[in-house]
Amino acid sequence: MENIYKAYTKEINGKTFYFVKKFSAFPEYKNCPTVLDTMGMHTNFYKACNIAHVNDDIAISKLTNELHIIPDTARVIHLPKIKSITHSLLKNTQHAILKFKLASIN
């Protein structure tokens, strides 16, 4: 007996749903069709795999490659631009003096 995994997406009401199916195949028997073992459906791919009882990491990675899903660990998070911290003694001294002047005005 061997397991065959298939996955596909379908858009329902503007949301993408992932369908994961686990089939059991019996190659040792002639003319025996594959049997649907479990099926999972969810908007999160990994939850759909969990519902379908797909626990094999190799199978999950193959399915993610087929569906072109980028794992969360590989995503790039864009950070907003911030002012760089200067290590210049002159600029830092000028900022400190300016802060003292502004503090003394109040």
Protein Blocks (a to p, Z undefined) as FASTA:
>chain_A
ZZddddddddeehiacdddddddddfkbghiacddfbdcddfblklmmmmnopabfklmm
mmmmmnopacfklpccdddddddddfbfklmmmmmmmmmmmmmmZZ
